Every structure is written in C-alpha cells, then in structure tokens.
Amino acid sequence: MDKLKISQAVLEDLNDVAFMFDKYRQFYDQDENLELAESFIGSHMKNGTSTIFLASFDGKKCGFAQLYKTFCSVEASPILVLYDLFILPEFRNKSIGTQLLDRCLSFARQIGASRIDLETSYDNTGAQKLYESLGYERDNEFYKYSLEI
C-alpha cells in the first residue's frame, strides 16, 4: 500500500528539498544550479524565514511547498504566500499536491493567518485546476506589478 507522509522540513532535509527546489527552478526556465538551491533553501531554513512542508511517498522525498509569512495591512492580520509548490514528475497525479496544500491550509489556520496568496504562470493549467478545485479564487480585481532591479 502506498503511503504518503507530509512533514515540516528540518535542516536534515536540506539536500532533498534543495534538489527538488533546483528542479522547480528549472521548470521555470532557470539554469540548473544545485549550489544556489542549497544556499537559498538552507538560508531560509536556518533563519526561519520560510516554512517548508515536505512530501514523502513510500519513503521517497517527492515534493514540497514553501510558504513565506507576511501581513495584510487592510485586514490587519498575517497572511501566507505560497511561493513554491513542486512535485517530482514521476509522483504527479497521486494527490500529493492536494495533500501539501491541505497541510499549508492547516498551518495557516494554526498561526491565525487570514488567507494564503499564490501566483502561477498563465500556462500552468494543471496547477490552476488544482488550486481552483480546492477553493482558491483567481484575482480579477487587482493587477500585479513588479520592478526588476
């Protein structure tokens, strides 16, 4: 019987998370750079600036979700930004993404967050279907702006 486990990542998980984070970045057309991935993820883990949930399927690390805590001034409450969600290709279509998102929601409630925000690319229709099936709503009210530095 297949067994899925979701846990909060700790420093001992750094190599597994960094490997998947590097694959995640490659999915978004970034060059392979495991050293950068280890440095970035390791820094966030050591400094507690993000919360990472790690999925294991039959004992094999297979996916992760990374959340950043921020705040909503209008609601005067904490919110979470789900910035990274990735499942290794050979583990997709096993409800792992759903379980990771459920764990993120549980964590958001635990810390008293008023919402979870996320973004995905226009062509990532698989992720869009997953988010919408879980009740996430596409924002049609506000524009997102960025300034490259």
DSSP file with accessible surface (Angstrom, degrees, kcal/mol):
  #  RESIDUE AA STRUCTURE BP1 BP2  ACC     N-H-->O    O-->H-N    N-H-->O    O-->H-N    TCO  KAPPA ALPHA  PHI   PSI    X-CA   Y-CA   Z-CA
    1    1 A M              0   0  223      0, 0.0     2,-0.2     0, 0.0    57,-0.0   0.000 360.0 360.0 360.0 130.4    0.0    0.0    0.0
    2    2 A D        -     0   0   96     55,-0.0     2,-0.5    56,-0.0    55,-0.0  -0.481 360.0-158.8 -69.3 138.5    1.3    3.4   -1.0
    3    3 A K        -     0   0  149     -2,-0.2    55,-3.1     2,-0.0     2,-0.4  -0.977   5.9-162.3-127.4 125.9    1.9    5.7    2.0
    4    4 A L  E     -A   57   0A  48     -2,-0.5     2,-0.4    53,-0.2    53,-0.2  -0.888   8.2-174.2-105.8 134.1    2.1    9.5    1.8
    5    5 A K  E     -A   56   0A 130     51,-2.8    51,-2.7    -2,-0.4     2,-0.5  -0.995   7.9-164.6-129.1 133.2    3.6   11.5    4.6
    6    6 A I  E     +A   55   0A  39     -2,-0.4     2,-0.3    49,-0.2    49,-0.2  -0.978  20.7 162.9-115.5 126.4    3.7   15.3    4.9
    7    7 A S  E     -A   54   0A  34     47,-2.4    47,-3.5    -2,-0.5     2,-0.4  -0.945  44.7 -98.7-138.3 159.7    6.1   16.8    7.4
    8    8 A Q  E     -A   53   0A  96     -2,-0.3    45,-0.3    45,-0.2     2,-0.1  -0.675  49.7-114.6 -78.0 129.6    7.7   20.1    8.1
    9    9 A A        -     0   0   13     43,-3.2    43,-0.3    -2,-0.4     2,-0.3  -0.365  33.5-169.7 -67.7 142.6   11.2   20.2    6.7
   10   10 A V    >   -     0   0   75     -2,-0.1     3,-2.8    -3,-0.0     4,-0.2  -0.776  43.5 -88.0-123.5 171.0   14.1   20.4    9.0
   11   11 A L  G >  S+     0   0   80      1,-0.3     3,-2.0    -2,-0.3     4,-0.3   0.810 124.0  64.7 -53.8 -32.3   17.8   21.0    8.3
   12   12 A E  G 3  S+     0   0  160      1,-0.3    -1,-0.3     2,-0.1     3,-0.3   0.710  99.8  54.8 -64.0 -17.9   18.4   17.3    7.9
   13   13 A D  G <> S+     0   0   23     -3,-2.8     4,-2.6     1,-0.2     5,-0.3   0.397  76.6 106.7 -91.6   1.3   16.1   17.5    4.8
   14   14 A L  H <> S+     0   0   30     -3,-2.0     4,-3.1     1,-0.2     5,-0.3   0.881  76.0  49.7 -52.5 -48.1   18.1   20.3    3.2
   15   15 A N  H  > S+     0   0  111     -4,-0.3     4,-2.2    -3,-0.3    -1,-0.2   0.921 113.9  45.5 -61.5 -42.4   19.7   18.1    0.4
   16   16 A D  H  > S+     0   0   68     -3,-0.3     4,-2.0    -4,-0.2    -1,-0.2   0.928 116.4  44.5 -66.5 -45.0   16.3   16.6   -0.6
   17   17 A V  H  X S+     0   0    0     -4,-2.6     4,-3.0     1,-0.2     5,-0.2   0.929 113.1  51.1 -65.9 -43.5   14.5   19.9   -0.6
   18   18 A A  H  X S+     0   0    0     -4,-3.1     4,-2.6    -5,-0.3    -1,-0.2   0.905 107.8  53.3 -61.8 -40.6   17.3   21.7   -2.4
   19   19 A F  H  X S+     0   0   88     -4,-2.2     4,-1.8    -5,-0.3    -1,-0.2   0.947 114.2  41.3 -58.3 -48.1   17.3   19.0   -5.1
   20   20 A M  H  X S+     0   0    2     -4,-2.0     4,-2.7     2,-0.2    -2,-0.2   0.875 111.8  55.7 -70.4 -35.0   13.6   19.5   -5.7
   21   21 A F  H  X S+     0   0   11     -4,-3.0     4,-2.5     2,-0.2    -1,-0.2   0.909 106.6  51.2 -63.1 -38.6   13.9   23.3   -5.4
   22   22 A D  H  X S+     0   0    4     -4,-2.6     4,-2.1     2,-0.2    -1,-0.2   0.924 110.9  47.7 -64.1 -41.8   16.5   23.2   -8.2
   23   23 A K  H  X S+     0   0   69     -4,-1.8     4,-2.0     2,-0.2    -2,-0.2   0.895 109.9  53.9 -64.2 -39.3   14.1   21.1  -10.4
   24   24 A Y  H  X S+     0   0   27     -4,-2.7     4,-1.1     2,-0.2    -2,-0.2   0.931 108.6  48.3 -59.0 -46.6   11.4   23.6   -9.6
   25   25 A R  H  <>S+     0   0   47     -4,-2.5     5,-2.1     1,-0.2     3,-0.4   0.891 109.1  53.2 -63.6 -37.9   13.5   26.5  -10.8
   26   26 A Q  H ><5S+     0   0   57     -4,-2.1     3,-1.9     1,-0.2    -1,-0.2   0.882 101.1  60.4 -65.0 -35.5   14.4   24.5  -13.9
   27   27 A F  H 3<5S+     0   0   97     -4,-2.0    -1,-0.2     1,-0.3    -2,-0.2   0.848 104.3  51.2 -57.3 -34.1   10.6   24.1  -14.5
   28   28 A Y  T 3<5S-     0   0   72     -4,-1.1    -1,-0.3    -3,-0.4    -2,-0.2  -0.066 130.1 -97.4 -96.9  32.3   10.5   27.9  -14.6
   29   29 A D  T < 5S+     0   0  147     -3,-1.9     2,-0.3     1,-0.2    -3,-0.2   0.717  77.6 140.2  65.7  27.4   13.3   28.1  -17.2
   30   30 A Q      < -     0   0   98     -5,-2.1    -1,-0.2    -8,-0.1     3,-0.1  -0.718  57.8-101.0 -95.6 152.3   16.2   28.7  -14.8
   31   31 A D        -     0   0  140     -2,-0.3     2,-0.1     1,-0.1    -1,-0.1  -0.386  45.3 -92.4 -68.4 148.8   19.6   27.1  -15.3
   32   32 A E        +     0   0  137     -6,-0.1    -1,-0.1    -2,-0.1     2,-0.1  -0.388  57.1 158.2 -58.9 130.7   20.4   24.1  -13.1
   33   33 A N     >  +     0   0   70     -2,-0.1     4,-2.2    -3,-0.1     5,-0.1  -0.472  14.3 171.8-160.5  81.0   22.3   25.3  -10.0
   34   34 A L  H  > S+     0   0   66      1,-0.2     4,-2.9     2,-0.2     5,-0.2   0.862  82.0  57.9 -64.9 -34.1   22.2   23.0   -7.1
   35   35 A E  H  > S+     0   0  159      2,-0.2     4,-2.3     1,-0.2    -1,-0.2   0.931 108.4  45.8 -62.0 -44.4   24.7   25.1   -5.1
   36   36 A L  H  > S+     0   0   71      2,-0.2     4,-3.0     1,-0.2     5,-0.2   0.923 112.4  51.6 -63.0 -43.4   22.4   28.1   -5.4
   37   37 A A  H  X S+     0   0    0     -4,-2.2     4,-2.6     1,-0.2     5,-0.4   0.923 110.9  47.2 -61.3 -45.3   19.4   26.0   -4.4
   38   38 A E  H  X S+     0   0   71     -4,-2.9     4,-2.4     1,-0.2     5,-0.2   0.910 114.2  47.5 -63.0 -42.1   21.2   24.6   -1.3
   39   39 A S  H  X S+     0   0   83     -4,-2.3     4,-2.2    -5,-0.2    -2,-0.2   0.936 115.4  44.4 -64.6 -46.9   22.3   28.1   -0.3
   40   40 A F  H  X S+     0   0   77     -4,-3.0     4,-1.9     2,-0.2    -2,-0.2   0.957 119.7  39.4 -64.7 -52.9   18.9   29.7   -0.8
   41   41 A I  H  X S+     0   0    0     -4,-2.6     4,-2.6    -5,-0.2     5,-0.2   0.925 115.5  53.2 -65.8 -42.6   16.9   26.9    0.9
   42   42 A G  H  X S+     0   0    2     -4,-2.4     4,-2.8    -5,-0.4     5,-0.2   0.904 107.5  51.5 -59.5 -41.4   19.5   26.5    3.6
   43   43 A S  H  X S+     0   0   56     -4,-2.2     4,-2.3    -5,-0.2     6,-0.3   0.929 111.6  46.3 -61.8 -45.7   19.4   30.2    4.5
   44   44 A H  H  X>S+     0   0   34     -4,-1.9     5,-1.3     2,-0.2     4,-1.0   0.894 114.0  48.6 -66.0 -37.4   15.6   30.2    4.8
   45   45 A M  H  <5S+     0   0   33     -4,-2.6     3,-0.4     2,-0.2    -2,-0.2   0.935 114.4  44.8 -67.5 -44.7   15.7   27.0    6.9
   46   46 A K  H  <5S+     0   0  143     -4,-2.8    -2,-0.2     1,-0.2    -1,-0.2   0.864 119.8  40.8 -68.0 -36.0   18.4   28.3    9.3
   47   47 A N  H  <5S-     0   0  112     -4,-2.3    -1,-0.2    -5,-0.2    -2,-0.2   0.500 102.6-127.7 -92.0  -6.7   16.8   31.8    9.6
   48   48 A G  T  <5 +     0   0   59     -4,-1.0    -3,-0.2    -3,-0.4    -4,-0.1   0.791  65.4 135.4  66.3  28.7   13.2   30.6    9.9
   49   49 A T      < +     0   0   73     -5,-1.3    20,-0.3    -6,-0.3     2,-0.3   0.481  67.9  28.2 -89.9  -4.0   12.2   32.9    7.2
   50   50 A S  S    S-     0   0   14     -6,-0.8     2,-0.5    18,-0.1    18,-0.2  -0.967  70.5-133.1-145.2 163.7   10.0   30.3    5.4
   51   51 A T  E     - B   0  67A  26     16,-2.4    16,-3.0    -2,-0.3     2,-0.5  -0.987  23.7-166.0-118.0 127.4    8.1   27.2    6.3
   52   52 A I  E     - B   0  66A   5     -2,-0.5   -43,-3.2   -43,-0.3     2,-0.5  -0.964   7.2-160.4-119.5 128.0    8.6   24.2    4.1
   53   53 A F  E     -AB   8  65A   0     12,-2.6    12,-2.1    -2,-0.5     2,-0.4  -0.911  12.6-154.9-105.8 135.1    6.4   21.1    4.0
   54   54 A L  E     -AB   7  64A   0    -47,-3.5   -47,-2.4    -2,-0.5     2,-0.4  -0.928   1.0-150.0-116.5 130.5    8.0   18.0    2.6
   55   55 A A  E     -AB   6  63A   0      8,-3.0     7,-2.9    -2,-0.4     8,-1.2  -0.841  10.4-171.7-101.2 137.0    6.1   15.1    1.0
   56   56 A S  E     -AB   5  61A  11    -51,-2.7   -51,-2.8    -2,-0.4     2,-0.5  -0.996   5.1-164.0-125.9 132.7    7.4   11.6    1.1
   57   57 A F  E >  S-AB   4  60A  22      3,-2.7     3,-2.0    -2,-0.4   -53,-0.2  -0.977  80.4 -17.1-119.4 118.2    5.7    8.8   -0.9
   58   58 A D  T 3  S-     0   0   90    -55,-3.1    -1,-0.2    -2,-0.5   -54,-0.1   0.879 130.9 -52.7  51.4  39.2    6.7    5.2    0.2
   59   59 A G  T 3  S+     0   0   67    -56,-0.4     2,-0.5     1,-0.2    -1,-0.3   0.363 114.3 116.8  84.3  -5.7    9.7    6.8    2.0
   60   60 A K  E <  S-B   57   0A 105     -3,-2.0    -3,-2.7     2,-0.0     2,-0.3  -0.846  70.3-122.0-100.3 125.9   10.9    8.7   -1.1
   61   61 A K  E     +B   56   0A  57     -2,-0.5    -5,-0.3    -5,-0.2     3,-0.1  -0.487  45.3 159.5 -63.8 127.4   11.0   12.5   -0.9
   62   62 A C  E     +     0   0A   0     -7,-2.9    26,-3.0     1,-0.3     2,-0.3   0.504  48.2   3.7-136.3  -7.0    8.8   13.6   -3.8
   63   63 A G  E     -BC  55  87A   0     -8,-1.2    -8,-3.0    24,-0.3    -1,-0.3  -0.988  49.5-162.4-172.8 165.7    7.5   17.2   -3.3
   64   64 A F  E     -BC  54  86A   0     22,-2.3    22,-2.5    -2,-0.3     2,-0.4  -0.988  10.0-151.5-154.0 160.8    7.5   20.3   -1.3
   65   65 A A  E     -BC  53  85A   0    -12,-2.1   -12,-2.6    -2,-0.3     2,-0.5  -0.996  14.0-158.2-133.8 135.8    5.6   23.5   -0.6
   66   66 A Q  E     -BC  52  84A   0     18,-2.7    17,-1.8    -2,-0.4    18,-1.5  -0.976   9.3-170.7-120.4 127.3    7.3   26.7    0.7
   67   67 A L  E     -BC  51  82A   1    -16,-3.0   -16,-2.4    -2,-0.5     2,-0.4  -0.908   9.3-157.6-116.8 143.6    5.4   29.4    2.4
   68   68 A Y  E     - C   0  81A  46     13,-2.3    13,-2.9    -2,-0.4     2,-0.4  -0.971  17.9-134.0-117.5 134.8    6.5   32.9    3.4
   69   69 A K  E     + C   0  80A 121     -2,-0.4     2,-0.2   -20,-0.3    11,-0.2  -0.722  39.6 146.4 -88.3 133.5    4.7   34.8    6.2
   70   70 A T  E     - C   0  79A  61      9,-2.7     9,-2.3    -2,-0.4     2,-0.3  -0.725  37.4-105.8-143.8-162.7    3.8   38.4    5.6
   71   71 A F  E     - C   0  78A 138      7,-0.3     2,-0.6    -2,-0.2    42,-0.0  -0.953   5.0-139.0-137.9 153.6    1.0   40.7    6.6
   72   72 A C  E  >> - C   0  77A  15      5,-3.0     5,-1.6    -2,-0.3     4,-1.1  -0.955  11.9-165.7-110.5 113.1   -2.1   42.3    5.2
   73   73 A S  T  45S+     0   0  118     -2,-0.6    -1,-0.2     2,-0.2     0, 0.0   0.883  88.1  53.6 -65.4 -38.8   -2.4   45.9    6.4
   74   74 A V  T  45S+     0   0  143      1,-0.2    -1,-0.2     2,-0.1    -2,-0.0   0.929 118.9  33.8 -64.6 -44.0   -6.0   46.2    5.2
   75   75 A E  T  45S-     0   0   95      2,-0.2    -1,-0.2     0, 0.0    -2,-0.2   0.562 101.5-136.8 -86.0  -9.2   -7.1   43.1    7.2
   76   76 A A  T  <5 +     0   0   89     -4,-1.1    -3,-0.2     1,-0.2    -2,-0.1   0.928  66.7 105.3  51.3  50.8   -4.6   43.8    9.9
   77   77 A S  E   <S-C   72   0A  23     -5,-1.6    -5,-3.0    36,-0.0    -1,-0.2  -0.983  76.8 -91.5-151.2 161.4   -3.6   40.2   10.0
   78   78 A P  E     -C   71   0A  29      0, 0.0    36,-2.7     0, 0.0    37,-0.4  -0.445  40.0-173.5 -72.3 149.0   -0.9   37.8    9.0
   79   79 A I  E     -C   70   0A   8     -9,-2.3    -9,-2.7    34,-0.2     2,-0.4  -0.925  16.4-131.2-133.5 162.8   -1.1   36.1    5.6
   80   80 A L  E     -Cd  69 116A   1     35,-2.2    37,-3.0    -2,-0.3     2,-0.6  -0.936   7.0-148.9-115.9 142.3    0.9   33.4    3.9
   81   81 A V  E     -Cd  68 117A  37    -13,-2.9   -13,-2.3    -2,-0.4     2,-1.1  -0.958   7.5-151.9-108.6 115.5    2.4   33.5    0.5
   82   82 A L  E     +Cd  67 118A   5     35,-3.2    37,-0.6    -2,-0.6   -15,-0.2  -0.801  29.6 163.3 -83.6 100.0    2.6   30.0   -1.1
   83   83 A Y  E     +     0   0A 138    -17,-1.8     2,-0.4    -2,-1.1    -1,-0.2   0.806  56.2  33.8 -92.9 -32.7    5.5   30.8   -3.3
   84   84 A D  E     +C   66   0A   5    -18,-1.5   -18,-2.7    -3,-0.2     2,-0.4  -0.988  52.2 162.7-132.3 130.1    6.8   27.3   -4.3
   85   85 A L  E     +C   65   0A  29     -2,-0.4     2,-0.4   -20,-0.2   -20,-0.2  -0.964  16.7 163.2-141.3 123.0    4.9   24.1   -4.8
   86   86 A F  E     -C   64   0A  14    -22,-2.5   -22,-2.3    -2,-0.4     2,-0.4  -0.992  20.1-172.0-148.0 136.4    6.6   21.2   -6.7
   87   87 A I  E     -C   63   0A  19     -2,-0.4   -24,-0.3   -24,-0.2     5,-0.1  -0.994  38.4-109.6-123.6 130.5    6.1   17.5   -7.1
   88   88 A L    >   -     0   0    6    -26,-3.0     3,-2.4    -2,-0.4     4,-0.4  -0.344  35.1-115.6 -56.8 139.4    8.7   15.4   -8.9
   89   89 A P  G >  S+     0   0   76      0, 0.0     3,-1.5     0, 0.0    -1,-0.1   0.838 112.5  57.4 -51.5 -39.0    7.2   14.3  -12.3
   90   90 A E  G 3  S+     0   0  119      1,-0.3    -2,-0.1     3,-0.0   -28,-0.0   0.622 108.4  48.6 -72.0  -7.1    7.2   10.6  -11.5
   91   91 A F  G <  S+     0   0   24     -3,-2.4     3,-0.5   -29,-0.2     5,-0.4   0.330  84.5 117.6-111.7   5.8    5.0   11.3   -8.4
   92   92 A R    <   +     0   0   96     -3,-1.5    -4,-0.0    -4,-0.4     0, 0.0  -0.275  63.7  35.8 -73.0 160.7    2.4   13.5  -10.0
   93   93 A N  S    S+     0   0  171      1,-0.1    -1,-0.2    -2,-0.0    -3,-0.0   0.814  86.7 103.0  65.5  32.9   -1.3   12.5  -10.2
   94   94 A K  S    S-     0   0   87     -3,-0.5    -2,-0.1     0, 0.0    -1,-0.1   0.063  99.2-105.3-124.2  17.5   -1.2   10.9   -6.8
   95   95 A S  S  > S+     0   0   77      1,-0.1     4,-2.0     3,-0.1     5,-0.1   0.648  82.9 129.7  66.9  18.4   -2.9   13.7   -4.9
   96   96 A I  H  > S+     0   0    3     -5,-0.4     4,-2.6     2,-0.2     5,-0.2   0.922  70.3  51.4 -69.4 -42.2    0.4   14.8   -3.3
   97   97 A G  H  > S+     0   0   11      1,-0.2     4,-2.6     2,-0.2     5,-0.2   0.922 109.6  50.9 -59.6 -42.6   -0.2   18.4   -4.3
   98   98 A T  H  > S+     0   0   36      1,-0.2     4,-2.5     2,-0.2    -1,-0.2   0.928 110.7  48.3 -60.5 -45.0   -3.6   18.3   -2.7
   99   99 A Q  H  X S+     0   0   82     -4,-2.0     4,-2.1     2,-0.2    -1,-0.2   0.890 111.2  50.1 -66.0 -38.3   -2.2   16.9    0.5
  100  100 A L  H  X S+     0   0    0     -4,-2.6     4,-2.2     2,-0.2    -1,-0.2   0.929 111.8  48.3 -64.0 -43.5    0.6   19.5    0.6
  101  101 A L  H  X S+     0   0    2     -4,-2.6     4,-2.3     1,-0.2    -2,-0.2   0.883 109.3  53.0 -65.5 -37.0   -1.9   22.3    0.1
  102  102 A D  H  X S+     0   0   69     -4,-2.5     4,-2.4     2,-0.2    -1,-0.2   0.903 109.0  49.7 -62.6 -40.4   -4.1   20.9    2.8
  103  103 A R  H  X S+     0   0   66     -4,-2.1     4,-2.3     1,-0.2    -2,-0.2   0.895 109.2  52.1 -66.5 -38.1   -1.1   20.9    5.2
  104  104 A C  H  X S+     0   0    0     -4,-2.2     4,-2.6     2,-0.2    -2,-0.2   0.913 109.8  49.4 -61.8 -42.6   -0.4   24.6    4.2
  105  105 A L  H  X S+     0   0   63     -4,-2.3     4,-2.4     2,-0.2    -2,-0.2   0.922 109.7  50.8 -63.7 -42.8   -4.1   25.4    5.0
  106  106 A S  H  X S+     0   0   60     -4,-2.4     4,-2.3     1,-0.2    -1,-0.2   0.921 111.5  48.1 -60.3 -44.0   -3.9   23.7    8.4
  107  107 A F  H  X S+     0   0   21     -4,-2.3     4,-2.1     2,-0.2    -2,-0.2   0.914 108.9  54.0 -63.6 -42.3   -0.7   25.6    9.2
  108  108 A A  H  <>S+     0   0    4     -4,-2.6     5,-2.6     1,-0.2     4,-0.5   0.924 110.9  45.7 -59.3 -44.3   -2.3   28.9    8.1
  109  109 A R  H ><5S+     0   0  179     -4,-2.4     3,-1.0     1,-0.2    -1,-0.2   0.903 109.1  56.7 -64.1 -40.1   -5.2   28.3   10.5
  110  110 A Q  H 3<5S+     0   0  136     -4,-2.3    -2,-0.2     1,-0.3    -1,-0.2   0.868 111.6  41.3 -60.6 -38.4   -2.8   27.3   13.2
  111  111 A I  T 3<5S-     0   0   54     -4,-2.1    -1,-0.3    -5,-0.1    -2,-0.2   0.421 116.5-111.2 -92.8   1.9   -0.9   30.6   13.0
  112  112 A G  T < 5 +     0   0   48     -3,-1.0    -3,-0.2    -4,-0.5    -2,-0.1   0.739  55.7 166.7  78.2  25.0   -4.1   32.7   12.6
  113  113 A A      < -     0   0   19     -5,-2.6   -34,-0.2    -6,-0.2    -1,-0.2  -0.413  33.6-146.6 -71.1 146.5   -3.5   33.8    9.0
  114  114 A S  S    S-     0   0   58    -36,-2.7     2,-0.3     1,-0.2   -35,-0.2   0.667  72.1 -11.8 -88.6 -16.8   -6.4   35.3    7.3
  115  115 A R        -     0   0   88    -37,-0.4   -35,-2.2    -7,-0.1     2,-0.4  -0.986  55.5-121.6-168.7 167.6   -5.5   33.9    3.8
  116  116 A I  E     -d   80   0A  21     -2,-0.3     2,-0.3   -37,-0.2   -35,-0.2  -0.992  27.5-162.7-118.5 127.4   -3.0   32.2    1.6
  117  117 A D  E     +d   81   0A  57    -37,-3.0   -35,-3.2    -2,-0.4     2,-0.3  -0.840  14.8 165.8-106.2 149.5   -1.9   34.0   -1.6
  118  118 A L  E     -d   82   0A  43     -2,-0.3     2,-0.3   -37,-0.2   -35,-0.1  -0.977  20.0-152.5-153.9 163.3   -0.2   32.4   -4.5
  119  119 A E        +     0   0  117    -37,-0.6     2,-0.3    -2,-0.3    -2,-0.0  -0.962  12.6 178.5-132.8 152.2    0.7   33.1   -8.2
  120  120 A T        -     0   0   43     -2,-0.3    -2,-0.0     8,-0.0     5,-0.0  -0.969  37.2 -88.5-147.0 162.2    1.2   30.7  -11.1
  121  121 A S    >   -     0   0   35     -2,-0.3     3,-1.4     1,-0.1     7,-0.2  -0.317  36.3-115.6 -71.2 155.5    2.1   31.1  -14.7
  122  122 A Y  T 3  S+     0   0  215      1,-0.3    -1,-0.1     6,-0.0     6,-0.0   0.827 114.9  48.8 -59.1 -33.7   -0.7   31.6  -17.2
  123  123 A D  T 3  S+     0   0  133      1,-0.2     2,-1.8     2,-0.1     3,-0.3   0.465  81.7  96.0 -92.0   2.4    0.2   28.3  -19.0
  124  124 A N    <>  +     0   0   33     -3,-1.4     4,-2.1     1,-0.2     3,-0.2  -0.439  44.3 156.7 -88.6  67.0    0.3   26.2  -15.8
  125  125 A T  H  >  +     0   0   81     -2,-1.8     4,-2.5     1,-0.2    -1,-0.2   0.802  64.3  60.7 -68.0 -30.1   -3.2   25.0  -16.2
  126  126 A G  H  > S+     0   0   50     -3,-0.3     4,-1.9     2,-0.2    -1,-0.2   0.944 108.7  43.4 -61.3 -46.4   -2.7   21.8  -14.2
  127  127 A A  H  > S+     0   0   15     -3,-0.2     4,-3.0     2,-0.2     5,-0.2   0.908 111.6  54.9 -65.1 -41.0   -1.8   23.9  -11.1
  128  128 A Q  H  X S+     0   0   30     -4,-2.1     4,-2.7     1,-0.2     5,-0.2   0.924 107.9  49.0 -59.0 -43.7   -4.7   26.3  -11.8
  129  129 A K  H  X S+     0   0  149     -4,-2.5     4,-2.2     1,-0.2    -1,-0.2   0.908 111.9  49.6 -62.8 -41.4   -7.2   23.4  -11.9
  130  130 A L  H  X S+     0   0   39     -4,-1.9     4,-1.1     2,-0.2    -2,-0.2   0.959 112.6  46.2 -62.1 -51.1   -5.8   22.1   -8.6
  131  131 A Y  H ><>S+     0   0   22     -4,-3.0     5,-2.2     1,-0.2     3,-0.8   0.931 114.4  47.2 -58.4 -47.3   -5.9   25.4   -6.8
  132  132 A E  H ><5S+     0   0   92     -4,-2.7     3,-1.6     1,-0.2    -1,-0.2   0.874 106.1  58.3 -65.8 -32.9   -9.5   26.1   -8.1
  133  133 A S  H 3<5S+     0   0   87     -4,-2.2    -1,-0.2     1,-0.3    -2,-0.2   0.766 106.8  50.2 -67.4 -21.7  -10.6   22.6   -7.1
  134  134 A L  T <<5S-     0   0   58     -4,-1.1    -1,-0.3    -3,-0.8    -2,-0.2   0.302 128.5 -95.1 -99.0   7.1   -9.6   23.5   -3.5
  135  135 A G  T < 5S+     0   0   53     -3,-1.6    -3,-0.2     1,-0.3     2,-0.2   0.422  73.5 145.8  98.4  -0.8  -11.4   26.8   -3.4
  136  136 A Y      < -     0   0   49     -5,-2.2     2,-0.4    -6,-0.2    -1,-0.3  -0.493  38.2-144.8 -68.1 140.3   -8.6   29.2   -4.4
  137  137 A E        -     0   0  182     -2,-0.2     2,-0.2     0, 0.0    -1,-0.0  -0.913  10.8-120.6-114.0 135.5  -10.1   32.1   -6.4
  138  138 A R        -     0   0  137     -2,-0.4     2,-0.7     1,-0.1   -10,-0.0  -0.498  30.8-121.3 -70.1 135.0   -8.4   33.9   -9.3
  139  139 A D        +     0   0   93     -2,-0.2    -1,-0.1     1,-0.1     0, 0.0  -0.696  41.6 161.9 -82.1 116.2   -7.9   37.6   -8.6
  140  140 A N        +     0   0  146     -2,-0.7    -1,-0.1     3,-0.0     3,-0.1   0.213  67.5  66.3-112.7  10.6   -9.7   39.6  -11.2
  141  141 A E  S    S+     0   0  158      1,-0.1     2,-0.3     2,-0.0    -2,-0.1   0.745  97.2  43.9-103.1 -32.6   -9.7   42.8   -9.2
  142  142 A F        -     0   0  142      0, 0.0     2,-0.3     0, 0.0    -1,-0.1  -0.886  68.0-135.6-120.7 149.2   -6.1   43.8   -8.8
  143  143 A Y        -     0   0  200     -2,-0.3     2,-0.5    -3,-0.1    -3,-0.0  -0.756  19.7-132.6 -95.3 148.0   -3.1   43.9  -11.1
  144  144 A K        -     0   0  126     -2,-0.3     2,-0.3     2,-0.0     0, 0.0  -0.867  24.6-170.1-100.0 133.2    0.3   42.6  -10.0
  145  145 A Y        -     0   0  195     -2,-0.5     2,-0.3     2,-0.0    -2,-0.0  -0.935   5.5-174.6-122.4 148.3    3.2   44.9  -10.7
  146  146 A S        -     0   0   90     -2,-0.3     2,-0.5     2,-0.0    -2,-0.0  -0.984  14.7-152.8-138.2 151.3    7.0   44.2  -10.4
  147  147 A L        -     0   0  148     -2,-0.3     2,-0.2     2,-0.0    -2,-0.0  -0.973  20.0-139.3-124.8 109.9   10.1   46.3  -10.8
  148  148 A E              0   0  179     -2,-0.5    -2,-0.0     1,-0.0     0, 0.0  -0.539 360.0 360.0 -68.0 134.7   13.2   44.5  -11.9
  149  149 A I              0   0  198     -2,-0.2    -2,-0.0     0, 0.0    -1,-0.0  -0.957 360.0 360.0-124.0 360.0   16.3   45.6  -10.0
